[in-house]
Amino acid sequence: MDMNDLRGILTAVIFFAFIGICIWAWSSRRKKDFEATAALPLEEDKVLTTNERENN
C-alpha cells in the first residue's frame, strides 16, 4: 500500500461523508427545524425590563 492508495481511500471517505451530510441536510425530518431557524431573523426582539435583567 503506497501513498496513492491512501489518498484514494481518503478521497472516497470524504466523498461519502459529503453525500451523507447532503442527505441529512435535505431530509424531510429536518425541514421543520430549518424553517424555524430561517424565521429567527424575522421575529421581534423581546425587550427586557430592569427587573428581568437582574434575574438573568
PDB file of N, CA, C, O and CB in Angstrom:
ATOM      1  N   MET A   1       0.852  -1.168   0.000  1.00  0.00           N
ATOM      2  CA  MET A   1       0.000   0.000   0.000  1.00  0.00           C
ATOM      3  C   MET A   1       0.904   1.239   0.000  1.00  0.00           C
ATOM      4  O   MET A   1       1.722   1.430   0.900  1.00  0.00           O
ATOM      5  CB  MET A   1      -0.973  -0.006   1.231  1.00  0.00           C
ATOM      6  N   ASP A   2       0.740   2.050  -1.001  1.00  0.00           N
ATOM      7  CA  ASP A   2       1.563   3.253  -1.076  1.00  0.00           C
ATOM      8  C   ASP A   2       0.716   4.500  -0.830  1.00  0.00           C
ATOM      9  O   ASP A   2      -0.471   4.405  -0.515  1.00  0.00           O
ATOM     10  CB  ASP A   2       2.262   3.343  -2.445  1.00  0.00           C
ATOM     11  N   MET A   3       1.330   5.646  -0.974  1.00  0.00           N
ATOM     12  CA  MET A   3       0.672   6.917  -0.666  1.00  0.00           C
ATOM     13  C   MET A   3      -0.537   7.164  -1.560  1.00  0.00           C
ATOM     14  O   MET A   3      -1.523   7.745  -1.106  1.00  0.00           O
ATOM     15  CB  MET A   3       1.659   8.064  -0.808  1.00  0.00           C
ATOM     16  N   ASN A   4      -0.486   6.741  -2.804  1.00  0.00           N
ATOM     17  CA  ASN A   4      -1.606   6.950  -3.720  1.00  0.00           C
ATOM     18  C   ASN A   4      -2.835   6.148  -3.298  1.00  0.00           C
ATOM     19  O   ASN A   4      -3.961   6.610  -3.479  1.00  0.00           O
ATOM     20  CB  ASN A   4      -1.202   6.572  -5.141  1.00  0.00           C
ATOM     21  N   ASP A   5      -2.639   4.962  -2.743  1.00  0.00           N
ATOM     22  CA  ASP A   5      -3.766   4.172  -2.234  1.00  0.00           C
ATOM     23  C   ASP A   5      -4.425   4.888  -1.056  1.00  0.00           C
ATOM     24  O   ASP A   5      -5.651   4.948  -0.966  1.00  0.00           O
ATOM     25  CB  ASP A   5      -3.295   2.758  -1.809  1.00  0.00           C
ATOM     26  N   LEU A   6      -3.615   5.422  -0.168  1.00  0.00           N
ATOM     27  CA  LEU A   6      -4.158   6.152   0.973  1.00  0.00           C
ATOM     28  C   LEU A   6      -4.927   7.390   0.525  1.00  0.00           C
ATOM     29  O   LEU A   6      -5.986   7.696   1.072  1.00  0.00           O
ATOM     30  CB  LEU A   6      -3.038   6.550   1.928  1.00  0.00           C
ATOM     31  N   ARG A   7      -4.406   8.092  -0.453  1.00  0.00           N
ATOM     32  CA  ARG A   7      -5.097   9.269  -0.988  1.00  0.00           C
ATOM     33  C   ARG A   7      -6.439   8.883  -1.611  1.00  0.00           C
ATOM     34  O   ARG A   7      -7.432   9.590  -1.440  1.00  0.00           O
ATOM     35  CB  ARG A   7      -4.216   9.977  -2.032  1.00  0.00           C
ATOM     36  N   GLY A   8      -6.465   7.777  -2.320  1.00  0.00           N
ATOM     37  CA  GLY A   8      -7.712   7.307  -2.926  1.00  0.00           C
ATOM     38  C   GLY A   8      -8.739   6.931  -1.877  1.00  0.00           C
ATOM     39  O   GLY A   8      -9.917   7.263  -2.008  1.00  0.00           O
ATOM     40  N   ILE A   9      -8.299   6.241  -0.840  1.00  0.00           N
ATOM     41  CA  ILE A   9      -9.215   5.855   0.244  1.00  0.00           C
ATOM     42  C   ILE A   9      -9.739   7.092   0.958  1.00  0.00           C
ATOM     43  O   ILE A   9     -10.932   7.183   1.246  1.00  0.00           O
ATOM     44  CB  ILE A   9      -8.509   4.916   1.252  1.00  0.00           C
ATOM     45  N   LEU A  10      -8.852   8.051   1.248  1.00  0.00           N
ATOM     46  CA  LEU A  10      -9.267   9.280   1.912  1.00  0.00           C
ATOM     47  C   LEU A  10     -10.255  10.063   1.049  1.00  0.00           C
ATOM     48  O   LEU A  10     -11.225  10.614   1.571  1.00  0.00           O
ATOM     49  CB  LEU A  10      -8.048  10.146   2.238  1.00  0.00           C
ATOM     50  N   THR A  11     -10.027  10.119  -0.242  1.00  0.00           N
ATOM     51  CA  THR A  11     -10.956  10.800  -1.149  1.00  0.00           C
ATOM     52  C   THR A  11     -12.328  10.136  -1.117  1.00  0.00           C
ATOM     53  O   THR A  11     -13.349  10.822  -1.081  1.00  0.00           O
ATOM     54  CB  THR A  11     -10.404  10.803  -2.585  1.00  0.00           C
ATOM     55  N   ALA A  12     -12.356   8.810  -1.130  1.00  0.00           N
ATOM     56  CA  ALA A  12     -13.629   8.090  -1.083  1.00  0.00           C
ATOM     57  C   ALA A  12     -14.351   8.339   0.240  1.00  0.00           C
ATOM     58  O   ALA A  12     -15.565   8.541   0.250  1.00  0.00           O
ATOM     59  CB  ALA A  12     -13.401   6.584  -1.283  1.00  0.00           C
ATOM     60  N   VAL A  13     -13.622   8.329   1.353  1.00  0.00           N
ATOM     61  CA  VAL A  13     -14.240   8.574   2.666  1.00  0.00           C
ATOM     62  C   VAL A  13     -14.835   9.972   2.730  1.00  0.00           C
ATOM     63  O   VAL A  13     -15.959  10.151   3.198  1.00  0.00           O
ATOM     64  CB  VAL A  13     -13.210   8.390   3.796  1.00  0.00           C
ATOM     65  N   ILE A  14     -14.083  10.965   2.259  1.00  0.00           N
ATOM     66  CA  ILE A  14     -14.581  12.343   2.274  1.00  0.00           C
ATOM     67  C   ILE A  14     -15.779  12.498   1.347  1.00  0.00           C
ATOM     68  O   ILE A  14     -16.723  13.215   1.680  1.00  0.00           O
ATOM     69  CB  ILE A  14     -13.468  13.322   1.866  1.00  0.00           C
ATOM     70  N   PHE A  15     -15.761  11.844   0.198  1.00  0.00           N
ATOM     71  CA  PHE A  15     -16.884  11.904  -0.733  1.00  0.00           C
ATOM     72  C   PHE A  15     -18.142  11.322  -0.100  1.00  0.00           C
ATOM     73  O   PHE A  15     -19.209  11.928  -0.194  1.00  0.00           O
ATOM     74  CB  PHE A  15     -16.549  11.156  -2.027  1.00  0.00           C
ATOM     75  N   PHE A  16     -18.040  10.170   0.537  1.00  0.00           N
ATOM     76  CA  PHE A  16     -19.214   9.561   1.162  1.00  0.00           C
ATOM     77  C   PHE A  16     -19.701  10.364   2.359  1.00  0.00           C
ATOM     78  O   PHE A  16     -20.902  10.410   2.626  1.00  0.00           O
ATOM     79  CB  PHE A  16     -18.901   8.138   1.591  1.00  0.00           C
ATOM     80  N   ALA A  17     -18.789  10.992   3.078  1.00  0.00           N
ATOM     81  CA  ALA A  17     -19.198  11.875   4.177  1.00  0.00           C
ATOM     82  C   ALA A  17     -19.971  13.071   3.623  1.00  0.00           C
ATOM     83  O   ALA A  17     -20.980  13.476   4.201  1.00  0.00           O
ATOM     84  CB  ALA A  17     -17.962  12.358   4.989  1.00  0.00           C
ATOM     85  N   PHE A  18     -19.509  13.633   2.517  1.00  0.00           N
ATOM     86  CA  PHE A  18     -20.202  14.750   1.876  1.00  0.00           C
ATOM     87  C   PHE A  18     -21.604  14.336   1.440  1.00  0.00           C
ATOM     88  O   PHE A  18     -22.566  15.066   1.680  1.00  0.00           O
ATOM     89  CB  PHE A  18     -19.398  15.260   0.668  1.00  0.00           C
ATOM     90  N   ILE A  19     -21.727  13.191   0.811  1.00  0.00           N
ATOM     91  CA  ILE A  19     -23.036  12.691   0.380  1.00  0.00           C
ATOM     92  C   ILE A  19     -23.946  12.478   1.589  1.00  0.00           C
ATOM     93  O   ILE A  19     -25.131  12.805   1.533  1.00  0.00           O
ATOM     94  CB  ILE A  19     -22.881  11.372  -0.414  1.00  0.00           C
ATOM     95  N   GLY A  20     -23.403  11.935   2.679  1.00  0.00           N
ATOM     96  CA  GLY A  20     -24.192  11.722   3.894  1.00  0.00           C
ATOM     97  C   GLY A  20     -24.681  13.024   4.488  1.00  0.00           C
ATOM     98  O   GLY A  20     -25.827  13.105   4.932  1.00  0.00           O
ATOM     99  N   ILE A  21     -23.843  14.042   4.506  1.00  0.00           N
ATOM    100  CA  ILE A  21     -24.256  15.350   5.034  1.00  0.00           C
ATOM    101  C   ILE A  21     -25.339  15.965   4.149  1.00  0.00           C
ATOM    102  O   ILE A  21     -26.293  16.554   4.659  1.00  0.00           O
ATOM    103  CB  ILE A  21     -23.041  16.307   5.136  1.00  0.00           C
ATOM    104  N   CYS A  22     -25.203  15.834   2.841  1.00  0.00           N
ATOM    105  CA  CYS A  22     -26.234  16.350   1.932  1.00  0.00           C
ATOM    106  C   CYS A  22     -27.570  15.649   2.160  1.00  0.00           C
ATOM    107  O   CYS A  22     -28.611  16.304   2.200  1.00  0.00           O
ATOM    108  CB  CYS A  22     -25.796  16.177   0.469  1.00  0.00           C
ATOM    109  N   ILE A  23     -27.552  14.343   2.309  1.00  0.00           N
ATOM    110  CA  ILE A  23     -28.792  13.599   2.560  1.00  0.00           C
ATOM    111  C   ILE A  23     -29.401  14.015   3.886  1.00  0.00           C
ATOM    112  O   ILE A  23     -30.616  14.189   3.980  1.00  0.00           O
ATOM    113  CB  ILE A  23     -28.530  12.083   2.551  1.00  0.00           C
ATOM    114  N   TRP A  24     -28.573  14.177   4.914  1.00  0.00           N
ATOM    115  CA  TRP A  24     -29.063  14.607   6.229  1.00  0.00           C
ATOM    116  C   TRP A  24     -29.688  16.001   6.151  1.00  0.00           C
ATOM    117  O   TRP A  24     -30.759  16.234   6.710  1.00  0.00           O
ATOM    118  CB  TRP A  24     -27.917  14.599   7.260  1.00  0.00           C
ATOM    119  N   ALA A  25     -29.022  16.921   5.462  1.00  0.00           N
ATOM    120  CA  ALA A  25     -29.492  18.301   5.396  1.00  0.00           C
ATOM    121  C   ALA A  25     -30.783  18.434   4.602  1.00  0.00           C
ATOM    122  O   ALA A  25     -31.620  19.275   4.929  1.00  0.00           O
ATOM    123  CB  ALA A  25     -28.428  19.180   4.785  1.00  0.00           C
ATOM    124  N   TRP A  26     -30.956  17.643   3.596  1.00  0.00           N
ATOM    125  CA  TRP A  26     -32.132  17.751   2.744  1.00  0.00           C
ATOM    126  C   TRP A  26     -33.245  16.772   3.121  1.00  0.00           C
ATOM    127  O   TRP A  26     -34.248  16.687   2.413  1.00  0.00           O
ATOM    128  CB  TRP A  26     -31.736  17.530   1.314  1.00  0.00           C
ATOM    129  N   SER A  27     -33.090  16.036   4.217  1.00  0.00           N
ATOM    130  CA  SER A  27     -34.123  15.074   4.599  1.00  0.00           C
ATOM    131  C   SER A  27     -35.374  15.802   5.092  1.00  0.00           C
ATOM    132  O   SER A  27     -35.287  16.909   5.624  1.00  0.00           O
ATOM    133  CB  SER A  27     -33.595  14.117   5.690  1.00  0.00           C
ATOM    134  N   SER A  28     -36.511  15.189   4.915  1.00  0.00           N
ATOM    135  CA  SER A  28     -37.778  15.813   5.304  1.00  0.00           C
ATOM    136  C   SER A  28     -37.913  15.931   6.823  1.00  0.00           C
ATOM    137  O   SER A  28     -38.679  16.768   7.299  1.00  0.00           O
ATOM    138  CB  SER A  28     -38.952  15.013   4.742  1.00  0.00           C
ATOM    139  N   ARG A  29     -37.199  15.126   7.587  1.00  0.00           N
ATOM    140  CA  ARG A  29     -37.245  15.234   9.051  1.00  0.00           C
ATOM    141  C   ARG A  29     -36.636  16.540   9.541  1.00  0.00           C
ATOM    142  O   ARG A  29     -37.013  17.026  10.608  1.00  0.00           O
ATOM    143  CB  ARG A  29     -36.516  14.056   9.690  1.00  0.00           C
ATOM    144  N   ARG A  30     -35.712  17.116   8.798  1.00  0.00           N
ATOM    145  CA  ARG A  30     -35.016  18.340   9.199  1.00  0.00           C
ATOM    146  C   ARG A  30     -35.749  19.607   8.758  1.00  0.00           C
ATOM    147  O   ARG A  30     -35.392  20.702   9.192  1.00  0.00           O
ATOM    148  CB  ARG A  30     -33.615  18.342   8.629  1.00  0.00           C
ATOM    149  N   LYS A  31     -36.757  19.479   7.912  1.00  0.00           N
ATOM    150  CA  LYS A  31     -37.430  20.640   7.335  1.00  0.00           C
ATOM    151  C   LYS A  31     -38.019  21.551   8.413  1.00  0.00           C
ATOM    152  O   LYS A  31     -37.880  22.771   8.328  1.00  0.00           O
ATOM    153  CB  LYS A  31     -38.530  20.187   6.382  1.00  0.00           C
ATOM    154  N   LYS A  32     -38.660  20.986   9.404  1.00  0.00           N
ATOM    155  CA  LYS A  32     -39.288  21.773  10.472  1.00  0.00           C
ATOM    156  C   LYS A  32     -38.233  22.592  11.232  1.00  0.00           C
ATOM    157  O   LYS A  32     -38.448  23.772  11.508  1.00  0.00           O
ATOM    158  CB  LYS A  32     -40.054  20.843  11.452  1.00  0.00           C
ATOM    159  N   ASP A  33     -37.110  21.974  11.565  1.00  0.00           N
ATOM    160  CA  ASP A  33     -36.035  22.674  12.280  1.00  0.00           C
ATOM    161  C   ASP A  33     -35.447  23.807  11.448  1.00  0.00           C
ATOM    162  O   ASP A  33     -35.205  24.898  11.964  1.00  0.00           O
ATOM    163  CB  ASP A  33     -34.931  21.692  12.667  1.00  0.00           C
ATOM    164  N   PHE A  34     -35.217  23.552  10.162  1.00  0.00           N
ATOM    165  CA  PHE A  34     -34.636  24.568   9.304  1.00  0.00           C
ATOM    166  C   PHE A  34     -35.597  25.729   9.063  1.00  0.00           C
ATOM    167  O   PHE A  34     -35.162  26.877   8.979  1.00  0.00           O
ATOM    168  CB  PHE A  34     -34.224  23.955   7.984  1.00  0.00           C
ATOM    169  N   GLU A  35     -36.898  25.449   8.951  1.00  0.00           N
ATOM    170  CA  GLU A  35     -37.870  26.530   8.784  1.00  0.00           C
ATOM    171  C   GLU A  35     -37.928  27.408  10.033  1.00  0.00           C
ATOM    172  O   GLU A  35     -38.036  28.630   9.930  1.00  0.00           O
ATOM    173  CB  GLU A  35     -39.263  25.956   8.475  1.00  0.00           C
ATOM    174  N   ALA A  36     -37.857  26.791  11.203  1.00  0.00           N
ATOM    175  CA  ALA A  36     -37.858  27.570  12.444  1.00  0.00           C
ATOM    176  C   ALA A  36     -36.598  28.422  12.553  1.00  0.00           C
ATOM    177  O   ALA A  36     -36.669  29.574  12.981  1.00  0.00           O
ATOM    178  CB  ALA A  36     -37.972  26.641  13.663  1.00  0.00           C
ATOM    179  N   THR A  37     -35.463  27.880  12.176  1.00  0.00           N
ATOM    180  CA  THR A  37     -34.212  28.624  12.221  1.00  0.00           C
ATOM    181  C   THR A  37     -34.209  29.761  11.196  1.00  0.00           C
ATOM    182  O   THR A  37     -33.686  30.840  11.474  1.00  0.00           O
ATOM    183  CB  THR A  37     -33.030  27.684  11.972  1.00  0.00           C
ATOM    184  N   ALA A  38     -34.780  29.532  10.034  1.00  0.00           N
ATOM    185  CA  ALA A  38     -34.829  30.563   8.996  1.00  0.00           C
ATOM    186  C   ALA A  38     -35.717  31.732   9.409  1.00  0.00           C
ATOM    187  O   ALA A  38     -35.502  32.855   8.952  1.00  0.00           O
ATOM    188  CB  ALA A  38     -35.331  29.969   7.682  1.00  0.00           C
ATOM    189  N   ALA A  39     -36.711  31.492  10.265  1.00  0.00           N
ATOM    190  CA  ALA A  39     -37.626  32.551  10.692  1.00  0.00           C
ATOM    191  C   ALA A  39     -37.072  33.386  11.844  1.00  0.00           C
ATOM    192  O   ALA A  39     -37.649  34.425  12.162  1.00  0.00           O
ATOM    193  CB  ALA A  39     -38.949  31.949  11.099  1.00  0.00           C
ATOM    194  N   LEU A  40     -35.992  32.978  12.471  1.00  0.00           N
ATOM    195  CA  LEU A  40     -35.444  33.705  13.615  1.00  0.00           C
ATOM    196  C   LEU A  40     -35.135  35.181  13.333  1.00  0.00           C
ATOM    197  O   LEU A  40     -35.480  36.021  14.164  1.00  0.00           O
ATOM    198  CB  LEU A  40     -34.196  33.022  14.076  1.00  0.00           C
ATOM    199  N   PRO A  41     -34.514  35.539  12.223  1.00  0.00           N
ATOM    200  CA  PRO A  41     -34.221  36.966  11.998  1.00  0.00           C
ATOM    201  C   PRO A  41     -35.473  37.825  11.840  1.00  0.00           C
ATOM    202  O   PRO A  41     -35.404  39.044  12.002  1.00  0.00           O
ATOM    203  CB  PRO A  41     -33.358  37.121  10.768  1.00  0.00           C
ATOM    204  N   LEU A  42     -36.608  37.218  11.528  1.00  0.00           N
ATOM    205  CA  LEU A  42     -37.833  37.967  11.295  1.00  0.00           C
ATOM    206  C   LEU A  42     -38.659  38.167  12.566  1.00  0.00           C
ATOM    207  O   LEU A  42     -39.621  38.935  12.559  1.00  0.00           O
ATOM    208  CB  LEU A  42     -38.664  37.264  10.258  1.00  0.00           C
ATOM    209  N   GLU A  43     -38.304  37.498  13.636  1.00  0.00           N
ATOM    210  CA  GLU A  43     -39.055  37.609  14.880  1.00  0.00           C
ATOM    211  C   GLU A  43     -38.685  38.893  15.613  1.00  0.00           C
ATOM    212  O   GLU A  43     -37.563  39.388  15.506  1.00  0.00           O
ATOM    213  CB  GLU A  43     -38.798  36.388  15.777  1.00  0.00           C
ATOM    214  N   GLU A  44     -39.643  39.415  16.351  1.00  0.00           N
ATOM    215  CA  GLU A  44     -39.408  40.623  17.140  1.00  0.00           C
ATOM    216  C   GLU A  44     -38.535  40.290  18.341  1.00  0.00           C
ATOM    217  O   GLU A  44     -38.640  39.209  18.921  1.00  0.00           O
ATOM    218  CB  GLU A  44     -40.745  41.251  17.598  1.00  0.00           C
ATOM    219  N   ASP A  45     -37.682  41.222  18.702  1.00  0.00           N
ATOM    220  CA  ASP A  45     -36.855  41.046  19.891  1.00  0.00           C
ATOM    221  C   ASP A  45     -37.684  41.311  21.133  1.00  0.00           C
ATOM    222  O   ASP A  45     -38.544  42.191  21.138  1.00  0.00           O
ATOM    223  CB  ASP A  45     -35.626  41.976  19.853  1.00  0.00           C
ATOM    224  N   LYS A  46     -37.428  40.558  22.169  1.00  0.00           N
ATOM    225  CA  LYS A  46     -38.112  40.747  23.436  1.00  0.00           C
ATOM    226  C   LYS A  46     -37.335  41.802  24.229  1.00  0.00           C
ATOM    227  O   LYS A  46     -36.128  41.675  24.434  1.00  0.00           O
ATOM    228  CB  LYS A  46     -38.229  39.394  24.233  1.00  0.00           C
ATOM    229  N   VAL A  47     -38.033  42.824  24.661  1.00  0.00           N
ATOM    230  CA  VAL A  47     -37.400  43.887  25.436  1.00  0.00           C
ATOM    231  C   VAL A  47     -37.461  43.500  26.909  1.00  0.00           C
ATOM    232  O   VAL A  47     -38.537  43.251  27.452  1.00  0.00           O
ATOM    233  CB  VAL A  47     -38.093  45.270  25.185  1.00  0.00           C
ATOM    234  N   LEU A  48     -36.296  43.452  27.547  1.00  0.00           N
ATOM    235  CA  LEU A  48     -36.238  43.080  28.951  1.00  0.00           C
ATOM    236  C   LEU A  48     -36.397  44.314  29.831  1.00  0.00           C
ATOM    237  O   LEU A  48     -35.809  45.364  29.572  1.00  0.00           O
ATOM    238  CB  LEU A  48     -34.919  42.361  29.264  1.00  0.00           C
ATOM    239  N   THR A  49     -37.190  44.164  30.857  1.00  0.00           N
ATOM    240  CA  THR A  49     -37.302  45.247  31.833  1.00  0.00           C
ATOM    241  C   THR A  49     -36.131  45.146  32.790  1.00  0.00           C
ATOM    242  O   THR A  49     -35.394  44.160  32.782  1.00  0.00           O
ATOM    243  CB  THR A  49     -38.660  45.187  32.601  1.00  0.00           C
ATOM    244  N   THR A  50     -35.963  46.151  33.601  1.00  0.00           N
ATOM    245  CA  THR A  50     -34.855  46.178  34.554  1.00  0.00           C
ATOM    246  C   THR A  50     -34.918  44.986  35.493  1.00  0.00           C
ATOM    247  O   THR A  50     -33.893  44.376  35.799  1.00  0.00           O
ATOM    248  CB  THR A  50     -34.869  47.479  35.357  1.00  0.00           C
ATOM    249  N   ASN A  51     -36.111  44.656  35.948  1.00  0.00           N
ATOM    250  CA  ASN A  51     -36.287  43.541  36.864  1.00  0.00           C
ATOM    251  C   ASN A  51     -35.904  42.213  36.205  1.00  0.00           C
ATOM    252  O   ASN A  51     -35.288  41.363  36.847  1.00  0.00           O
ATOM    253  CB  ASN A  51     -37.732  43.488  37.356  1.00  0.00           C
ATOM    254  N   GLU A  52     -36.256  42.030  34.947  1.00  0.00           N
ATOM    255  CA  GLU A  52     -35.914  40.795  34.243  1.00  0.00           C
ATOM    256  C   GLU A  52     -34.411  40.696  34.007  1.00  0.00           C
ATOM    257  O   GLU A  52     -33.861  39.596  34.048  1.00  0.00           O
ATOM    258  CB  GLU A  52     -36.661  40.716  32.907  1.00  0.00           C
ATOM    259  N   ARG A  53     -33.735  41.811  33.764  1.00  0.00           N
ATOM    260  CA  ARG A  53     -32.285  41.799  33.571  1.00  0.00           C
ATOM    261  C   ARG A  53     -31.557  41.374  34.842  1.00  0.00           C
ATOM    262  O   ARG A  53     -30.563  40.650  34.785  1.00  0.00           O
ATOM    263  CB  ARG A  53     -31.798  43.178  33.128  1.00  0.00           C
ATOM    264  N   GLU A  54     -32.048  41.819  35.967  1.00  0.00           N
ATOM    265  CA  GLU A  54     -31.419  41.474  37.259  1.00  0.00           C
ATOM    266  C   GLU A  54     -31.583  39.994  37.552  1.00  0.00           C
ATOM    267  O   GLU A  54     -30.704  39.384  38.162  1.00  0.00           O
ATOM    268  CB  GLU A  54     -32.029  42.310  38.410  1.00  0.00           C
ATOM    269  N   ASN A  55     -32.685  39.411  37.132  1.00  0.00           N
ATOM    270  CA  ASN A  55     -32.945  37.990  37.392  1.00  0.00           C
ATOM    271  C   ASN A  55     -32.148  37.086  36.438  1.00  0.00           C
ATOM    272  O   ASN A  55     -31.921  35.916  36.747  1.00  0.00           O
ATOM    273  CB  ASN A  55     -34.449  37.696  37.259  1.00  0.00           C
ATOM    274  N   ASN A  56     -31.733  37.607  35.307  1.00  0.00           N
ATOM    275  CA  ASN A  56     -30.985  36.789  34.337  1.00  0.00           C
ATOM    276  C   ASN A  56     -29.555  36.965  34.620  1.00  0.00           C
ATOM    277  O   ASN A  56     -28.714  36.379  33.939  1.00  0.00           O
ATOM    278  CB  ASN A  56     -31.299  37.162  32.875  1.00  0.00           C
TER     279      ASN A  56
END
